[in-house]
Amino acid sequence: MSYSYDHVRLTPDKQIGRHSQPGYELSYIITGRGERTLGSITESFKEGEVVLVPPRIPHQWSFAPAAVDSGGCIENITFHFHASFPEDIARLFPDLAPAMFRILNLTEAVLYTGEIRDRLVQLLIEMERTSGSERIALIASLMEAMSFLDEASEVSSFTPAGSPQKRMEKIRIYVSCNFARKILLEDIAAHVGMNRSAFCSFFRQQTGKTFITWLNEYRIAKACDMLSGSDMRVGEVATAVGFESLPHFSRIFRQIKGMPPTQWTACR
């Protein structure tokens, strides 16, 4: 199935431990409080919270034994849906496509507040009393409500290994360690597990620049620091930041800073 709905009452010791799943998980805490861990962030939680956890983020709700109902149980409603479910909804209801793409772009868990939280609670409760076409309409409304993120705040910190953020982090670290030597596109592409063509497309999509342009800007920024904070000559700085010739360094410096490096040095 593309989704599942669970309304459970159980003792705190029966709550599932730290886990992740390939799909999304929307949780409404009816009774209980304690600590929740989402990615690397642990915070307290209480009844009434509504949290959406995107795929593959490790998470756990640890309920305090004392925070239970009169029967000694906690209670929550959880709506699970497949990672591709927002795309399915977008195909079925084209008017909801922009909303579904907002959900698909989530990289961290979010806590809903205000009127959107109240709307999500209402829909989750109503779903238990419906089936068939009525439930489909409620699910569409629920998915749309989840996409209103103005009244939601991020409550996790997690970067999947293959995510764009993680790749960009690896690129920045690679450049910071190797900017003084020749950096080939093939080498840095292989470093992040991509071929040259895919890497170039990915980098432009993430930054709006080519990698060479971004690298030159990085090197010139380093050169400015060296020219301002040391007695190094311009030629020495050019070599230190990875340029193979002084004329090339001077040309790129002028393009980026609007003046030659000798003038920059004089102005400092």
Secondary structure by P-SEA (a helix, b strand, c coil): ccbbbbbbccccccccccccccbbbbbbbccbbbbbbcccbbbbbcccbbbbbcccbbbbbbbccccccccccccbbbbbbccaaaaaaaaacccaaaaaaaaaaccbbbbbccaaaaaaaaaaaaaaaccaaaaaaaaaaaaaaaaccccccccbbbbccccaaaaaaaaaaaaaacccccccaaaaaaaacccaaaaaaaaaaaccccaaaaaaaaaaaaaaaaaacccccaaaaaaaaccccaaaaaaaaaaaccccaaaaaaac
